Amino acid sequence: MKAPIKVLLLMLAMAHAAAAAEGYSVAVEVKLLRSDNQQPLKDLSKSVVWLVPTRGDFRIRTKDDPHFRMVQKGKKFEPDLLIVPAGSLVDFPNMDPWFHNVFSLFQGKRFDLGLYQAGTQRSVRFDRPGVSYLFCNIHPEMSSVVLAVESNWYGTSDSKGVVTLTNVPEGRYVMHVWHENSSAESPGQTQKVIEVTGDRKLSPITLMIHPQNHNHKNKYGNDYDPDALKPEY
């Protein structure tokens, strides 16, 4: 009977080694409560979770790595929330029949792509971690967020608030949690250390969400021209 037991143990060890090589899954539920009345939000999407190893250096992305894309179409950014590893290049193709002017002059990466026409694109390297709020200088209704993270393991929550990260190697990580309208304005303010030694389902995390005023100025710090709302624009 000893031989079969040794074979079984060997098979279990091989299975564990194979799973460790492929990585594990880490799941967490992010709950969102309104800060003014403590009521839960119906839509729990767009919370971001990412893992940063406590050991080992993160490799900043270079020009040889694949690009990400944020399309301008129908006077909207698609997607309106994009998570990228720090150092990534993001292409901004204009798929509308009119000009756009993408800019970000606040936190994170500051840039101004200027006017460019339909069928063309410009690119930006998000060379350091942080949150960048993007707008169009012509169309005030256009807004989006690019979140650059020092991680290869990141994801956004679904409508039920669940985020599942896959292929996470065994190790010790700092888990960061962020939502655009949460009270933690800096991504580093909501975090905890976790150990990954197998598939994990973590305890739920609750973020307080503040009602937001989405009005903003143009890149010159002025109000938008009302003519920008005309259909021909």
C-alpha positions in Angstrom: 0.0 0.0 0.0 3.0 2.3 0.5 3.7 2.6 -3.2 0.2 3.9 -4.2 0.4 6.4 -1.3 3.7 7.7 -2.6 2.3 7.9 -6.1 -0.7 9.9 -4.8 1.5 12.3 -2.9 3.6 12.7 -5.9 0.6 13.5 -8.1 -0.7 16.0 -5.5 2.7 17.7 -5.4 2.8 17.9 -9.2 -0.7 19.3 -9.3 0.2 21.9 -6.7 3.3 22.8 -8.7 1.3 23.1 -11.9 -1.3 25.4 -10.2 1.5 27.5 -8.7 3.1 27.9 -12.1 -0.1 29.0 -13.7 -1.1 31.2 -10.7 -4.2 31.5 -8.6 -7.4 33.5 -8.6 -8.1 36.2 -6.0 -11.7 37.4 -5.7 -13.1 40.3 -3.6 -16.4 42.0 -3.3 -16.4 45.8 -3.2 -19.5 47.3 -1.6 -20.4 51.0 -2.3 -22.4 53.1 0.2 -23.5 56.7 -0.3 -21.7 59.0 2.1 -24.8 61.2 2.7 -27.3 58.5 3.7 -25.3 55.3 4.0 -27.5 53.6 1.5 -26.0 51.0 -0.9 -25.6 51.9 -4.6 -27.5 49.7 -7.1 -24.7 49.7 -9.6 -21.5 48.4 -7.9 -19.3 48.4 -11.1 -16.1 50.3 -11.8 -14.3 49.7 -8.6 -10.7 48.9 -9.3 -8.5 46.3 -7.5 -4.9 45.6 -8.2 -2.0 43.7 -6.5 1.5 45.0 -6.0 4.1 42.5 -4.9 5.9 43.3 -1.7 9.1 41.8 -3.2 10.4 42.3 -6.7 10.6 45.3 -9.0 7.8 46.2 -11.3 8.9 46.4 -14.9 7.9 49.8 -16.4 6.3 49.2 -19.9 8.3 50.3 -22.9 7.5 51.2 -26.5 7.9 47.6 -27.5 4.9 46.5 -25.3 1.4 46.4 -26.8 -0.5 49.7 -26.8 -3.9 50.3 -25.1 -6.7 52.2 -26.8 -9.3 54.7 -25.7 -11.5 55.5 -28.7 -13.4 58.8 -29.2 -16.7 57.9 -30.7 -20.2 59.4 -30.5 -18.8 62.2 -28.3 -17.8 59.6 -25.7 -14.6 57.9 -24.6 -14.7 54.2 -25.0 -13.9 52.8 -22.5 -14.5 55.6 -20.0 -12.3 53.9 -17.4 -9.0 52.3 -18.5 -6.5 50.6 -16.2 -3.0 50.2 -17.6 0.4 49.1 -16.2 2.6 52.1 -15.6 4.7 53.1 -18.6 2.0 52.0 -21.1 1.3 53.8 -24.3 -2.4 54.6 -24.8 -3.7 55.5 -28.3 -6.5 57.9 -28.7 -8.0 57.4 -32.2 -10.7 59.9 -33.3 -13.6 57.9 -34.8 -16.0 60.8 -35.0 -16.6 63.0 -38.1 -15.4 66.1 -36.2 -12.3 67.4 -34.3 -11.5 66.4 -30.8 -8.9 67.8 -28.3 -8.1 65.4 -25.5 -6.4 66.9 -22.4 -5.6 66.2 -18.8 -4.4 69.0 -16.7 -5.1 67.9 -13.1 -3.7 64.8 -11.3 -1.7 62.0 -12.8 -0.3 62.5 -16.3 -0.7 66.1 -17.6 -1.0 66.5 -21.4 -2.8 68.3 -24.2 -3.1 66.5 -27.6 -4.4 69.6 -29.4 -7.0 69.5 -32.2 -6.9 66.5 -34.5 -9.4 65.4 -37.1 -11.5 62.3 -37.9 -9.6 59.1 -38.8 -6.3 60.2 -37.0 -4.9 59.3 -33.6 -2.4 60.5 -31.0 -0.8 58.7 -28.2 0.3 59.3 -24.6 2.7 57.4 -22.4 1.4 57.1 -18.8 4.9 56.9 -17.4 4.1 56.9 -13.7 1.4 55.5 -11.4 -1.6 57.6 -10.7 -5.1 58.7 -11.8 -5.5 60.9 -14.9 -8.9 62.6 -15.5 -9.4 63.2 -19.2 -11.7 65.6 -21.0 -12.3 67.1 -24.5 -11.7 70.8 -24.9 -14.6 71.0 -27.5 -17.2 68.7 -26.0 -17.9 69.2 -22.2 -19.9 66.0 -22.0 -16.8 63.9 -22.7 -14.8 62.6 -19.7 -12.9 59.5 -18.8 -10.2 58.2 -16.4 -6.9 56.4 -17.0 -5.5 54.7 -14.0 -1.8 53.7 -14.3 -0.8 51.0 -11.7 2.5 49.3 -10.8 1.0 45.9 -11.3 0.3 43.1 -13.8 -2.8 41.9 -11.8 -5.7 44.3 -11.9 -9.4 44.4 -12.7 -12.7 46.2 -12.3 -15.8 45.1 -10.5 -19.0 43.9 -12.2 -22.4 45.3 -11.5 -22.5 43.2 -8.3 -19.2 44.6 -7.1 -17.1 41.4 -7.6 -13.6 41.6 -8.9 -11.7 38.5 -9.8 -8.0 38.5 -10.6 -6.5 35.5 -12.3 -3.0 34.0 -12.8 -1.7 35.6 -9.6 1.6 34.0 -8.6 2.1 32.8 -5.1 3.5 35.5 -2.8 2.8 38.5 -0.6 1.0 41.5 -2.1 -0.4 44.9 -1.2 -4.0 45.0 -2.5 -5.2 48.4 -3.6 -8.9 49.4 -4.0 -10.1 52.5 -5.7 -13.3 54.1 -7.1 -13.5 57.4 -8.8 -16.1 58.8 -6.4 -14.8 57.2 -3.2 -13.6 59.2 -0.2 -10.1 57.8 -0.8 -8.9 60.3 -3.4 -5.5 58.7 -3.6 -5.3 55.1 -4.8 -2.8 54.4 -2.0 -5.3 55.2 0.8 -7.3 52.0 0.6 -5.1 49.0 0.8 -4.3 45.9 2.7 -1.6 43.2 2.7 -2.6 39.7 1.6 -0.9 36.3 1.1 -1.6 34.3 -2.0 -0.8 30.6 -1.5 -3.9 29.3 -3.4 -7.2 30.5 -4.8 -8.6 33.1 -2.4 -12.0 34.8 -1.8 -11.3 37.8 0.4 -13.6 39.5 2.9 -15.8 42.3 1.3 -14.5 45.8 1.3 -16.7 48.9 1.7 -16.1 52.2 0.1 -18.0 55.4 0.9 -19.1 57.2 -2.3 -19.7 60.9 -2.5 -22.2 62.6 -4.8 -20.2 64.2 -7.6 -20.5 67.5 -9.5 -19.1 66.6 -12.9 -19.0 70.2 -14.2 -15.5 71.2 -15.3 -13.7 74.0 -17.1 -12.0 73.8 -20.5 -8.2 73.5 -20.7 -7.9 77.3 -20.4 -9.8 77.3 -17.1 -12.8 78.9 -18.7 -16.5 77.8 -19.2 -17.2 75.9 -22.3 -18.7 77.8 -25.3 -22.4 77.0 -25.5 -22.1 76.5 -29.3 -20.1 73.3 -28.5 -23.4 71.7 -27.8 -24.7 72.1 -31.3 -25.2 68.9 -33.3 -22.8 69.9 -36.0 -20.0 69.9 -33.6 
